[in-house]
């Protein structure tokens, strides 16, 4: 699968290495060395995949990802983040902002190519399956795949692409418990580069957006020792004082 890939990395030697590997696999590659240049290039032509370093001058990778996800025409662009930060909080922040995957430096170029192939396959499957489907309901939650919109208690939920796909999978069968492995298989197929921790991150972020009290989830429920499900029961309308609260 040949694609157009943008590499945004201020480490010129590393960017050149990534470019050579991508071109060897038949991809067209655009290389930029700071976040501002990445945003300028994205305004002119959207690639099929963005490989994005976190630590860059002018605009860092996290802000680039945040801006990309806020733009409707780039909302589904696959983003693979590269980071020298190895703490879990830093890695989870990238997913929270809408990155589809991440790698910590130093990394193996061969593994990077494996992740690129996986992201491009998943993106192609998503594009091929965009036939308008029925609106899905689960308790207070409504998921509209055709419009790529989700609502809870009458409030629209702003979801990253990964979060929306997870909601869609669970909303197809309200009340059914899905293991993390089953969710990953539905979202990504058999992909050894994606871990079950990704599911947990999406669930944690979605609860902040959906639940009236994320610590006591009533809609997106954990079934301990098994996995997750969307409740098929009415979780109750939140009180007036809760409506004005943050997600």
C-alpha positions, 0 to 999 in steps of 0.5 A, a space after each residue: 500500500 503506497 501512501 503519502 506520509 508527512 514526517 515532522 521531526 526537528 532531528 534532521 538525521 532521524 527524519 532522513 532515516 525515516 524518510 529513506 525507510 518510507 521511500 524504500 517501501 514505496 511511499 511518497 514522503 514530505 519532511 518538515 522540521 518544526 511544528 509551524 512548518 507541519 501545520 502550513 504544509 497540512 493546510 495545502 495538502 493532507 497526507 495519508 499519515 502524519 509521523 509527528 515528533 513531540 519535541 519540536 521548535 515553534 509549535 510542539 507535536 502535542 499542539 500540532 496534534 490538538 490543532 489537527 484534531 480540531 479541523 474537520 478535514 483532518 479529523 481522521 488523519 492517522 497520527 503516529 507520535 514519536 517521543 523521547 518522553 517515556 513516562 506513562 502520563 506523557 504517552 497517555 497525553 498523546 492518545 488523549 489528544 487524538 494520536 492513533 499510536 506512539 513510539 518512544 525513542 530510540 526506536 527500531 526503524 523496522 518496527 516503525 515501518 510495521 506500525 506505519 503499515 498497521 495504521 495505513 491498513 486500519 485507515 483503509 478499512 475505515 474509509 472502505 466501511 463508511 457506508 451510512 449505518 443506523 443510529 445506535 442507542 445505549 441507555 443515555 448514549 446515541 452514536 450516529 456513524 454516518 454523521 460521526 457524532 455521539 451524544 450523551 444526555 442530549 449533549 454532543 461528545 467531542 471524540 477522537 477517532 479512536 474513541 468514536 470507533 470504540 463507542 461504535 463497537 460497544 453501541 452495536 450490542 448494548 449490554 454485551 461485555 467485550 474483552 479488551 482483546 475483542 475490542 482491539 480485534 474489532 478496532 484494529 484487527 490482529 495487530 501486534 503493535 497495539 496493546 490493551 492499554 490503548 483501550 483503557 486510555 480511550 475508556 478513561 477519556 470517554 468517561 470524563 466526557 460521558 459520565 456525570 461522575 467518571 469515578 462511578 461509571 453508569 454508562 460505560 461500565 467495567 465488568 471486573 476481570 472481563 472487560 467493558 460494556 455500554 449499559 442498556 439501561 437508562 442511567 438517569 438524567 444528570 441533575 441541573 447542577 451537573 449539566 454545566 460541568 466539564 466533560 
